[in-house]
Amino acid sequence: MKTFLRALPLVIIMLCATYWLPEIISKNPADIITPKEESESIQSDSFDYQTTDLKPEQLPISGLGSYIGQKVENFTGKFGEPSRKDPTSYDEEQWIFGEDETNYIQLGVKNGVITNLFALGSNLDVAPFKIGMSITEVFQIASFYPTYTVESQDEQVTLELTERDLNYRPLIAFDNQTFAVLMMDRSTNNITAVRYLDAASLLQLGVYDNGSVASKKAAIKMDEAKQQAISEANKNQVYEIVNILRQRYELPALSQSDALSEVAQNIFVDHEAQLSRQTEESNSAESTSSSEPETSDSASIETFILEDERAPNQDQEIQSLTSDQIELTLQETDLKLNEVRVLYSNQKTDMTWLVTNWFTLETERNFLMDEKMVEIGIAYRDEDILLILH
């Protein structure tokens, strides 16, 4: 008995270490999310969703989804003119309507026709669904299907949805040959937003298929001025959507900080300078390994590429950032690392998808919904976007 009592404190210590040590080790001290951390955070419990191998059911179209394929004048005749028109990397514009949690809408407009519609406002008509509807209520309206056949430009493409797609971004087909993506909030299991798309826009979005078709529709070539305009538009959309969702959950809006945006941009500048130095060192060390990708010096620079279903842009050779590279630049500023949150992504898709998809990831959602954060800075580089919250 005495032996047991002497051993009992040691057993308790070992049990505590077994439980708490992995938690302590797993924390990211700098609160920096890069594609590696993002891909690790998508593991989650599954819903008991209903699937079938039958041909996907097509629901009757109604509500805002009925505007897909119509002339944009039909929409503006009811909702008025947009607050602005944003350029995109493709041959279309993004028209912005509404300004708060109740009425925010984005239209994709090409040649005067609506190709996609992003409904975020809680008072919008997204029948037969509703913003804020629970996944349980969605099950009562529609079944979820793991595969869809989409026709575009005389070609049939089979889209395969993963278990996580079915849980947090299920695809719905309508009887007018259009689709809707239901973006689910991971924390509440409610619909955050609804994205309506025609077949071409769905394939261009490239979030379900392997990218073989989406990659055929390349981004249009543009000059530096238009690229800058697109970058500003992307940053504005991220800022708007994040604050609208914070408003929905009764959190204070984040104010835009030019100082934080400059720090975020400097992170990209420092990264490009580092890559340039590595290239120069590699070129000067021409020897036996000229045919190998990157070795020795560059092998110590760990890079993480988010599993992106699109084919890579052949003109883009910039590697993704790492937590260490981000932290090095932050250490040169007056910012305290324990007071900032950094969210970085190089996923090649549009900003409306990217932000709402962050809400299907636990860590990213917690960062964006941190009530202690009061300001935000955003930098955009090609397909990369970096947010700093403070």
C-alpha positions in Angstrom: 0.0 0.0 0.0 2.8 2.4 0.9 4.5 1.6 -2.4 1.3 2.4 -4.3 0.9 5.7 -2.4 4.5 6.7 -3.3 4.0 5.8 -6.9 0.6 7.6 -7.2 2.0 11.2 -7.7 4.3 9.9 -10.5 1.3 8.3 -12.2 -0.7 11.5 -12.0 2.2 13.5 -13.5 2.6 11.0 -16.3 -1.1 11.2 -17.1 -1.1 15.0 -17.1 1.9 15.0 -19.4 0.3 12.5 -21.8 -2.8 14.8 -22.1 -1.3 18.3 -22.1 2.1 17.9 -23.8 0.7 17.3 -27.3 -1.6 20.4 -26.8 1.3 22.6 -25.8 3.6 21.4 -28.6 0.9 21.8 -31.2 0.3 25.5 -30.6 1.7 27.9 -33.2 3.4 30.5 -31.0 3.2 33.2 -33.7 -0.5 32.7 -34.5 0.4 32.4 -38.2 -1.7 30.3 -40.6 0.0 29.2 -43.8 -1.3 26.6 -46.3 0.3 23.8 -44.3 -1.5 24.7 -41.2 -4.6 25.3 -43.2 -4.5 21.9 -44.7 -3.9 20.3 -41.3 -6.9 22.1 -39.8 -9.5 20.7 -42.2 -9.9 17.5 -40.4 -13.2 17.5 -38.7 -16.1 15.4 -37.5 -18.5 14.4 -40.3 -22.2 15.0 -40.5 -24.5 12.1 -41.1 -25.3 13.4 -44.6 -27.5 11.7 -47.1 -25.9 10.6 -50.3 -27.0 8.5 -53.2 -25.4 7.1 -56.4 -28.4 8.1 -58.5 -28.4 10.9 -60.9 -28.5 14.2 -58.9 -31.9 15.6 -58.4 -32.6 19.0 -60.0 -34.5 21.3 -57.7 -37.0 23.8 -59.1 -35.2 27.2 -59.5 -36.6 30.1 -57.5 -35.4 33.2 -55.7 -32.1 34.9 -56.7 -30.9 31.8 -58.5 -33.4 32.5 -61.3 -31.3 35.5 -62.4 -28.5 33.3 -63.6 -28.4 33.4 -67.4 -30.6 36.5 -67.5 -29.6 40.0 -68.7 -28.2 42.1 -65.9 -30.9 44.8 -66.6 -33.5 42.4 -65.2 -31.7 42.4 -61.9 -30.9 46.1 -61.7 -34.5 46.9 -62.6 -35.5 45.4 -59.3 -32.5 46.0 -57.1 -31.1 49.2 -58.5 -27.6 50.0 -59.7 -24.5 48.5 -58.0 -22.4 50.5 -55.6 -19.4 49.6 -57.7 -18.1 47.3 -60.5 -14.9 45.4 -59.7 -12.6 44.1 -62.5 -11.6 40.4 -62.4 -8.8 38.2 -63.8 -11.4 36.9 -66.3 -13.4 38.4 -69.1 -16.2 39.6 -66.7 -16.9 42.1 -64.0 -18.0 41.7 -60.3 -20.9 44.0 -59.5 -21.4 44.8 -55.8 -24.8 45.5 -54.3 -25.7 46.1 -50.6 -23.4 47.1 -47.8 -24.4 45.2 -44.7 -25.2 41.9 -43.2 -28.8 41.9 -44.5 -28.4 42.7 -48.2 -24.8 42.1 -49.5 -24.7 40.6 -53.1 -22.1 40.1 -55.7 -22.9 39.5 -59.4 -20.6 38.0 -62.0 -21.5 39.8 -65.3 -20.1 38.8 -68.7 -21.3 40.5 -71.9 -24.3 41.9 -70.0 -25.4 38.5 -68.7 -25.3 37.2 -65.1 -23.1 34.2 -64.9 -22.9 33.8 -61.1 -24.4 35.4 -58.0 -23.0 35.4 -54.4 -25.7 35.9 -51.8 -24.4 36.8 -48.3 -27.1 39.0 -46.9 -29.4 37.3 -44.3 -32.6 38.8 -45.7 -32.0 37.7 -49.3 -34.3 35.3 -51.1 -32.2 32.1 -51.6 -35.2 29.8 -51.7 -35.6 26.9 -51.2 -32.9 27.6 -48.7 -32.2 30.5 -46.3 -29.2 32.1 -44.9 -28.8 30.8 -41.4 -30.6 27.5 -42.2 -29.1 24.5 -40.3 -27.6 21.5 -42.1 -30.4 19.4 -40.6 -33.0 21.6 -42.3 -31.1 21.4 -45.6 -31.3 17.6 -45.4 -35.1 17.9 -45.4 -35.0 19.8 -48.7 -32.3 18.2 -50.7 -30.2 15.1 -50.9 -26.4 15.4 -51.4 -24.7 13.6 -54.3 -21.0 12.7 -54.5 -20.7 13.1 -58.3 -22.1 15.6 -60.8 -21.8 15.7 -64.6 -21.5 19.2 -65.9 -21.7 20.1 -69.6 -19.7 23.1 -70.9 -18.6 23.9 -74.4 -19.7 20.5 -75.8 -17.7 18.7 -73.1 -18.9 16.6 -70.1 -17.0 16.9 -66.9 -17.6 14.7 -63.9 -17.1 16.5 -60.6 -16.4 14.4 -57.5 -17.2 15.8 -54.1 -15.1 14.8 -51.1 -16.6 14.0 -47.7 -15.6 17.5 -46.5 -17.3 19.0 -49.6 -20.5 17.3 -48.7 -20.2 18.4 -45.1 -19.3 22.1 -45.6 -19.8 23.1 -49.2 -22.4 20.8 -50.8 -23.4 21.3 -54.4 -27.0 21.6 -55.5 -28.4 21.3 -59.1 -31.4 23.2 -60.4 -33.7 22.5 -63.3 -32.4 25.5 -65.3 -29.0 23.9 -65.6 -27.5 26.0 -62.9 -25.9 25.1 -59.6 -25.6 26.5 -56.1 -22.9 26.0 -53.5 -24.1 26.1 -49.9 -21.3 27.5 -47.8 -21.6 26.2 -44.2 -20.2 27.8 -41.1 -18.1 25.1 -39.3 -19.0 26.5 -35.9 -22.7 26.8 -36.2 -23.4 24.2 -39.0 -25.6 26.9 -40.6 -25.6 28.3 -44.2 -23.2 31.3 -44.3 -23.8 32.2 -48.0 -25.1 30.7 -51.2 -23.2 30.9 -54.5 -25.2 30.4 -57.7 -23.3 29.6 -60.9 -23.8 28.5 -64.4 -21.9 25.5 -65.7 -18.9 27.5 -67.0 -18.6 29.5 -63.8 -18.7 26.3 -61.7 -15.8 24.8 -63.7 -13.9 28.1 -63.7 -14.2 28.2 -59.9 -12.4 24.9 -59.9 -13.0 23.8 -56.3 -14.5 20.3 -57.0 -12.8 18.9 -60.1 -9.1 18.2 -60.7 -8.6 21.4 -62.7 -8.1 19.8 -66.1 -11.0 21.8 -67.5 -10.9 24.9 -65.4 -7.3 25.4 -66.3 -8.2 25.6 -70.0 -9.9 28.9 -69.4 -6.9 31.0 -68.6 -6.9 34.4 -67.0 -6.8 37.2 -69.5 -3.6 39.1 -70.0 -3.5 42.5 -68.4 -1.3 45.5 -67.9 0.1 46.6 -64.5 -2.6 49.2 -64.0 -5.4 46.6 -64.4 -3.6 44.1 -62.2 -3.4 46.8 -59.5 -7.1 47.5 -59.9 -7.9 43.8 -59.5 -5.7 43.6 -56.4 -7.5 46.5 -54.8 -10.9 45.0 -55.7 -9.9 41.7 -54.1 -8.7 43.4 -50.9 -12.0 45.4 -50.7 -14.1 42.2 -51.1 -12.1 40.4 -48.4 -12.5 43.4 -46.0 -16.3 43.7 -46.7 -17.1 40.0 -46.3 -15.0 39.5 -43.1 -16.7 42.5 -41.5 -20.2 41.5 -42.7 -19.7 38.1 -41.1 -18.4 39.7 -37.9 -21.5 41.9 -37.9 -23.6 38.8 -38.2 -22.1 37.4 -35.0 -22.3 40.8 -33.2 -18.6 41.4 -33.2 -17.1 44.9 -33.8 -16.0 45.7 -37.4 -12.2 45.6 -38.1 -10.9 49.0 -39.3 -8.6 49.1 -42.3 -5.0 49.8 -41.3 -2.6 51.2 -43.9 0.3 50.4 -41.6 -0.7 46.7 -41.3 -1.2 46.5 -45.1 2.3 47.9 -45.6 3.7 45.3 -43.2 1.8 42.6 -45.1 3.1 43.9 -48.4 6.7 44.0 -47.0 6.4 40.3 -46.2 5.9 39.6 -49.9 8.7 42.0 -50.8 11.1 40.3 -48.4 10.1 36.9 -49.7 10.7 37.8 -53.3 14.1 39.3 -52.4 15.0 36.1 -50.6 14.0 34.0 -53.6 16.1 36.3 -55.8 19.1 35.7 -53.6 18.6 32.0 -53.7 18.4 32.1 -57.5 21.6 34.0 -57.8 23.4 31.6 -55.4 22.0 28.7 -57.4 23.2 30.2 -60.7 26.6 30.9 -59.3 27.0 27.4 -58.0 26.6 25.7 -61.4 27.9 22.2 -61.1 26.6 18.7 -61.0 23.1 19.3 -59.8 21.8 21.7 -62.5 19.0 19.3 -63.4 17.7 18.9 -59.9 14.9 21.1 -58.6 16.3 22.8 -55.5 18.9 21.4 -53.1 21.2 22.3 -50.2 20.5 25.9 -49.4 17.0 26.0 -50.6 16.1 22.7 -49.0 16.2 24.4 -45.6 13.4 26.8 -46.8 10.4 24.7 -46.3 7.5 25.6 -48.6 3.9 24.6 -48.4 1.5 24.6 -51.3 -2.2 24.4 -50.5 -3.8 21.4 -52.3 -5.4 23.4 -55.0 -7.5 21.6 -57.5 -6.6 23.9 -60.4 -3.6 23.5 -62.6 -0.9 26.0 -61.7 -0.5 29.2 -63.6 2.5 28.5 -65.8 3.6 32.2 -65.7 3.7 32.2 -61.9 6.9 30.8 -60.4 6.7 32.4 -56.9 6.9 29.9 -54.1 4.5 30.1 -51.2 5.4 31.7 -47.9 6.2 29.8 -44.7 5.5 30.7 -41.1 9.2 31.3 -40.5 9.5 33.7 -43.4 6.4 35.7 -42.2 7.7 35.8 -38.7 11.1 37.1 -39.7 9.6 40.2 -41.3 7.2 40.7 -38.4 10.1 40.7 -36.0 11.5 43.8 -37.7 8.4 45.7 -36.9 7.0 47.2 -33.7 4.2 44.6 -33.6 4.1 42.1 -30.8 3.6 38.6 -32.2 1.2 37.6 -29.4 -1.1 40.5 -30.4 -1.4 39.7 -34.1 -3.1 37.0 -36.2 -1.7 36.3 -39.6 -3.7 34.4 -42.3 -2.0 33.6 -45.6 -3.3 31.6 -48.5 -2.2 30.9 -52.1 -5.4 29.1 -53.1 -6.1 30.0 -56.7 -9.7 31.0 -56.6 -11.8 34.1 -56.1 -12.0 36.1 -52.9 -15.7 35.4 -52.2 -15.0 31.7 -52.2 -11.8 32.0 -50.2 -13.2 34.0 -47.3 -16.4 32.0 -46.9 -14.4 28.8 -47.2 -12.2 30.0 -44.3 -15.4 29.7 -42.2 -15.4 25.9 -42.9 -12.0 25.7 -41.2 -11.9 26.0 -37.4 -8.6 27.8 -36.8 -9.2 30.3 -39.6 -12.7 31.1 -38.5 -11.4 31.6 -34.9 -8.8 34.1 -36.2 -11.3 36.1 -38.2 -13.9 36.1 -35.3 -11.4 37.0 -32.6 -13.2 39.7 -30.6 -9.9 41.2 -29.4 -8.9 42.1 -32.9 -9.7 45.7 -33.9 -7.9 46.4 -37.2 -6.8 44.5 -40.3 -4.2 44.9 -43.1 -4.4 43.1 -46.4 -1.8 42.5 -49.1 -2.4 40.7 -52.4 0.2 39.3 -54.8 -0.8 37.4 -57.9 -2.8 34.5 -56.4 -1.4 35.1 -52.8 -3.3 37.0 -50.1 -2.1 37.8 -46.6 -4.2 39.2 -43.8 -2.8 40.7 -40.6 -5.2 41.2 -37.7 -4.2 43.3 -34.7 
